[in-house]
């Protein structure tokens, strides 16, 4: 992994203008979101089968889905920003400890808000996503005495993650991929505009890294 990271970073210094933006969108961005949606669905199915926080299959599915999120988490534009989806998947940094506080309040109140999709979407964003689920699966404050409600909460959060990642993927495949890779529209008038102005500096560097890696036929970091 370190050698791959080093290679990708070294490739940033090389010109990458020859890379086909359509290829990057198809093989890196959309493919990454498809992997994330599939892994998230697998995680939701694992939680449905066994919601015990120490269940090995559930923890393995969580780790796999989270890894897929990391692969696309820097793509903070377009479908991931609709309805704060990216924050709903990963509320971070949590400098005030809002996530454990929100989870504790839900569990203590046995709040029925988690029973419906609309209720989940109205939850505090701090109580949603991968980091909230990590607390429920690994933090002793939540795992030492699991309850029926905490089990239901684990299942609800995995379903919410699966729905959110699925929505991001649908938006990419139902139009945004074409919007980004085929310039001459109101959002992206030119190839250069599609690549640079819409990306914060760090994200643009990450995007260039993906492009450089794709030229070398290796997986992006």
Secondary structure, 3 states (H helix, E strand, C coil): CHHHHHHHHHHCCCCCCCCCHHHHHHHHHHHHHHHHHHHHHHHHHHHHHCCCCCCHHHHHHHHHHHHHHHHHCCCCCHHHHHHHHHHHHCCCCCCCCHHHHHHHHHHHHCCHHHHCHHHHHCCCHHHCHHHHHHHHHHCHHHHCCCCHHHHHHHHHHHHHHHHHHHHHHHHHHHHHHHHHHCCCCCCCCCHHHHHCCCCCHHHHHHHHHHHHHHHCCCCCC
